[in-house]
């Protein structure tokens, strides 16, 4: 890291994190659209973009660790850097879950994707992540608290998918492999929202200094 003032470096690292989150979400939404259209060429391009995002996440973590080693920050500065590192880790997991869900969507028919409203569920999951990142960018606890409301919507959609899919599995002649993929996709999308809640928790910690457990966000 350079010899610039610590606060300037922290601002830059925060901006890099926000930009990275935007790339993660853009890649996921473009991939989701490509999968819904069964555009395998478009999906392949998105996987290449995901690799580039992974490299950017590694670079951001290394820059944060370098800052810690060279600047020895205290109090709020240390809390901010640790929050950036933890959110960066959550973004990496969100990216991985996105790939897992999109890969499975390619194994099911467009009709099933539409029946279980996976495109709608994916867009909502991305919205949950986006709100948590905006909360970080503006250091706003109220926005972080709102993440739990959207997370409840995702959980309700997951329960609906689970109930519908398990009921269909019991029907003689049902395509069990496709329905099992449906259950996994729904679970992955729900987990994306769960990681957004974790990001919101980190934001609350950053703003207040208090460690918030997920259940207290509800």
C-alpha positions, 0 to 999 in steps of 0.5 A: 500500500502507498504512504497516503493517509490511512483514511484515503486508503480505506475509502479506496478499498471501500469503493473497490468492494462496492464496485466488486459487488456490482460486478458480482450482481451484474454477472449473476443477473446476466447469467440468470437471463442467459440461463432462462433463455437457455443461451449456453454461449452467454452462460459461458461468457459469464463463467469467464467473468466470474473467474476475473471476479475471483481474481479481483476478490483475491487482490482486494483481500491482499490489499486489505491485509497489506494495509493491516500490516503496514498501517496498524489501524486502531478503533474504527479504521480497524473495524472498517478494514475487517468489515471489508475483508468479511464482506469480500468473503461473503461476496465470494460465497455468493458468486460460488452459489450463483454458479452452482444454481445457474449450472443446475438451471441448465439441466432443467427445462425452461418450462420448469424454470418458469413454473418455479419462478426461478428468474424472479427468485434470482432477481430478488436474491440479487436485490437483497445483496444489493441493499446490503451493499448499499447499506455498507456504502452509506453506513446506514443501519436502517438499510441493513435492518431492511435486508431481513424483510427481503430475506423473509420473502426469499425464504417464503419462495423457497418454502413454496418451491420445496412444497410444490417440488416434493408434492410432484416427486410423489406423483408416479412417473415424475422426473425425479432428477429434474425436481431434485435439481429444482430443490437444490437451485431453490436452496442455493438462491436462499443461501445467497440471501442468507449471505446478504443478511450476514453482510447486513450484520457486518454493516450493523457491527461497523456502524454500532460496534455491536455484534448482531446475530442473524435472528436479531435482524428479524 
